[in-house]
Amino acid sequence: MKKFMFLAAMLFAAFTTASAQEDQVIEEFQPHWFLQLQGGASYTLGEAKFKDLLSPAAQVAVGYQFNPVLGLRLQGSGWQSKGGWVSHPKADYKWNYASAGLDLKVSLTNLIGGWKPKRVVNLGLIVGGAANIGWNNKEAQDLQQVLATMPPVYDPNGYTHELEYLWDGTKVRPVGRVGLDLDFRCSDRVAITLEGNANVLADKYNSKKAEKKLKADWYFNALLGVKVALGPTVKRTVIPAPVVEEPQPVVEEPKPVVKPTPVVKKPEMRTEIFYAIRETVAVGAEAAKLQNLIAFLKANPETKVSVTSYADAGTGNAKINEMYAAQRAENVAKALTEAGIDAARITVDSKGDTVQPFAENDKNRVSIAIAK
């Protein structure tokens, strides 16, 4: 029993030591552009059989992912739509269309469950609008010529048996869109996408007048494709684990008794002054920290102080962040000299957002003063 307990204790110690020596990886979302290519099928709502109203569809899109939840894409889609004539003579007809517009993409998965860079499946909502351009409606025109030669047919509902909204040439109509998509992660930059969307237009798209109160034409797309990020999607910062050296056996030898020399420890002080967004002057509790630093420097006139300021990488851009960091460093130095601290004792530096001393984004809006 004692041997078992000893072995378990040794294994636990080895495990905890190995875990402590692992590198720490910090992952942050990176805004990025993306390209999307898809193909599939389109179904135009009508009175004919479902299979008779299916036609090919394709879509290409370029977009920008602002954050884990919101993205915007410029998309172009289209190919072919179909209509069906179910009265005598039964016939179906097709025409071509292209649609170009903007879609807002909302990641429902990240909105509800938070962002995880290695999540395999991501469900998203699509809402947008576009302009639909239709052309090559010759088959509907040929059908109308056949209908014009036939005697009128009595219909108790009073519906006319003709293509009342027949159009030719090229027609441009506004279209609204809503849909869902699924992204299946292959890597940080590549995902397989499955999308379904519904598109609504005015009641003249299929050349027929709707017989229902909701006078609108619809077509639905089911698309499969690939989405490729055109830049990094994740920023990973690796913090190396400390190197633990195995203790070496020490051979003790008799040593002469030497009276220890007293060590005089030089006074030191580290001060971290944090700022709100776009703030460059210490206020409130942070200003009190600055006063404590001034008192320390006055009490220890032999010490010098180095002031290094930073900006957080999560907001702004590199140029603006460099400006804020420099102003923070200069304002700290100005406060010290105005309090009577010799400028020769002060060293000033700023790193902008190129260096992030803290893992938490907001803490990187900081001036770090080290006096010694």
N, C-alpha and C positions, 0 to 999 in steps of 0.2 A: 504493500500500500504506500509506504514512504517513497519507494522508488518511482511509483506512478505519479505521485504528487510532485516530486522533484522534476521529472520529465515534462509534466504539464507546465510547470513554472518556467522551465527553460524555453519551451516552445512559445509561450506567451511573451516572454521577454524578447525573443528573436523576432516575433511578428511585430510588436510595437516598435522595435528599433528600426525594422525595415520600413514601416509605415512612416515613421518620423523622417526618414531620409528621402522620401519621394519628393520630386519637384512639384511645386504648386503652380497650376495653370489657371489664369484668369481669362475668361472669355467675354467679349463685348460685341454687340451687334454693330455691323458696319452698313450704312446706307449704300445702295449700289444700283446701277442700271441692269436691266435684264432683257433678253431676247426670247420670244416664244414662237414656236412653229407647230401648227396643229392641222390635222385633217380628220374627216369623218363624214357624217351624214346629216342632211337637213330634211325636216318634215314640214311641209306647208299645210296648215289646217284647211280642211275642205270636206266635201261630201263623199268623195270617192274612198275606196279601200285604202287602208293604211299603207300597204306596200306599193300602191300605185302613186302615192304622193311623196315617196322617198327619192332623194337626189343627193349627189355628192356635194361636199362643202369643205372649205379650207380657210385657215386663218393665220395671219402673221401679226405679231405685236411687239412693240418696243415700249418698255416702261421703266419706272424708277420706284424703288422700295425705300420710302422715307424712314420708316421705323419698323419694328416687328409686326405691327398691326396694319398700317396704312400704306397702300401703293397706288400708283396711277399709271395707266398704260394707254398708248395710242394704238388702236387696232384696225386692221383691214381684213374683212372677211367676205365670203360670197362664193358663187359658182353658178348654182342652178336652183330654181324653184319650180313646182309643178301645181297645176290646177286640174280639177276633175269636173266633167259634165255628166251628170247621172241621168238626165232625161234623155229621150230619144233624139238623136243617136248618142249612145254612150261613148265618151271619148275623154282622154286626158291630154293635156298640153303642157308645154314647158317653156320657160324663158330664163334669161340670165340676169344676174344681179351682182352688185358689189356694194359693200357697206364699209364706211370709214367713220370712226368716232373715238370718243374718250370713255374709258371705264374706270371707275373707282373700285379698288380691290381691298376688302377688309378681311383679315385673317381671324376667323372666329376662334380657331384653336388657340392662337397666341393671346387673343383678347380675353378668353376665359381661363386658360391654363398657364399663361405666362410663356415667355420665349425660352425655348430649349434648342440649341444649335444642332443637336443630333436627333431631333424628333423625326420619325420616319414618315408620318402622314400628317398633312396640314389641310384642314377644311377652310375654304374661303367663300365669301359672298361677293358677287359682282353686280354693280349697278352702273348704268351708263346710258349714253345716247349717241346717235349716229345719223348720218345721211345715207339713205338707201338709193342706189342708182340702178334702175331696171332698163333692160333693152332686149332686142331680138324676140319680140312678142308675136312672131309671125304665125305660130301654130294656133294661137287664140283667134287671130284675124281670119285664118282659113276656116276655123270652126264656125265663126260668125257668118261667113259666106254660105256655108251649108245650111245653117239655121234659117237664114233669110229666104231660102228657097222652099222651106217646109211650111205647110199650113199651120195656123195658130192652134195651140192645144189648150183646151179648157182646164183651168186649175181652180178648185173651189176656194183656195186661199188668195186668189187674185194675183199670184206672182207671174211676172212676164217671163217667157221662155226665150231669153236672149241675153247676150253678154252686155249688160247695161253700162258697165264701166270699162268697156274695151278701150285700150290705149295702144298707141304705136310710137315709134321713135324712141327717145330716151326720156325717162321720167325720174325725177328726184323727189324723194319723200322723207320726212323725218321719221325716225324709229327710236323707240325706247327699249331698253334691254335690262333684264335681271337674270341672274343665274348663280350657280354654285360650281366650285372647282375643287379638285383634290390634287395636291402635290405629293408625290411619292419620292422621298429624298434618295438620291443615288450618291451624292457627295456634297461638299459645301457649296459647289457652284452648279450642279446639274440635278434636275428633278424631272420625273415623268409626270405629265399633267393629264388629268381627265376632267373635261369641262362639259357642262350642260347649260344652255341658256335659252331663254324665251324672248322673242322679239315681236313687238306690236307696232302696226302701221295703220294708216287711215284705210277706210274700206274701198280702196280702188286698186289694191296691189294685184289681185288675181283676176281682174277684169269683170268680176261678178259682184252684184249688189247683195249685201248680207240680208238674210231674211229674219234675223233676230234683233232684239233691242240693242245689244252691244255691237254696234256697227264698227267692227275693227277686223283687220286681217292679222294673222299670226303665222310665224314660222319658228321652228325649234331646231337648235343645233346640238349634236352630240359629237365632241371633238376629243381626239387623243393626240398627244404630242410631247414635246420636250421643251423645258425652260432652262436657259443657260444664263447664269449671272456673268456680267461683263466686268466684274471686279471682285475683290474679296468680300465675303459676306460676314466673316467672323474675324475679330482681332483677338489673337491669343498672346498673352504675356506670360512667359515662363519665369518663375522665381525659383532659382536653384536651391535645392536643399543644402543645409550646412553639412560639410564633410566631417564625419565622426571618425577620428582615428582610434584604432585599438590601442589600449594602454600597453606599454612595454614594461617588462619586468625590471624593477629597479633593485640594484645591488647596493645595499647600504654600507657605507664605509664610515668609520669613525672620523669625525670632523672636529677641528679645534673650535672651541667655544668663542664665537666672535660677537661682540656686543653690537646689536643691530643699530644701524644709523637711522635716526628718525627721518621719515619721508614727509616732506611738506607737499601736500596736495594743492595744486593751483586751483583757484576758484573757477568754476565753469557754470554756464547757464544756457539752456536751450529754450527758445520761445517760439511757439507756433501761432501765428495770427491768421484767422480764417475770415473770408469775405463772402458776402452774398453775390449773386450774379451782377456783373457790371459795376461792382463796388471796388474802389481802390484805396479807400481811407478806413483805418481801423475805427470801429464804433462800439459802444456798449462795453461788454465784457472783454472784447478784443482790444479796445483802447486801454483798458486796465492792465492787460498783459504788457502792452508797450510801456506803460508807466513803471511797471515792475522791472522791466529791462533797463530803463533809464536809471532807476535807483541802484540797480546792481552795478552798472558801469561807473556810476559816480562813487560808489563805495569801494570799487576795485579799479583804480585809475591805470593800473598796469595791464589790464586786459584789453583785448581788441575784439571787435565783433564783425562777423560776416553775415550779410543779409542776402538771401536767395529767394526770389519770388516765382510763383508758378500760376498757370491757368488751367482750368479743367478742359479735357479734350471732348467732353460730351456736348458742349455748346459752342457757338461761334465758329470761327475758322482760325487757321494758323496765324494769319496776319493780325486779326483783331485780338487774339489771345496773347500774342507777343506784346502788343501795345498795353493790354491790361496788366500783364506780369511786370513789365518795365515800370509802369506808373506805381504799382504797389511797392516795388523795391525803392523807388525814388522817394515816395511819401514816407516810408519808414525811416530812411536815412535823413530826410528833412526834419522829421520830428526829433530825431536824436541830436542833430546839430543845433536845432532851435532850443533844446533843453540844456545846451552847454557841452555836449560831447564833441571832442576834437574830431574833425573830419578825417584826420590822418589815422584815426583808430577804426575807421569804418570801411568795409569792403562791400560793394554792391554788385549783384548779378541777377539775371532773370533768365528763365528757361522756357517761357511761353507754355505751350502744351506738349513740347517734345519730350518732357520727362514728367511722369506721374508718380509722385512719392507715395501716394496712398491708393489702396484698392478701391475705396469708395469715391465715385466721381466727384461729388460736391466738395469733398475735403481737399481737392487739388487746387482750389482757389485759395492759396495760402502763401504767406511769407514766413520763412524759417530763418530765425536769427540765432546764431551760435556765438556766444561770448566766452573767451578763454584767454 
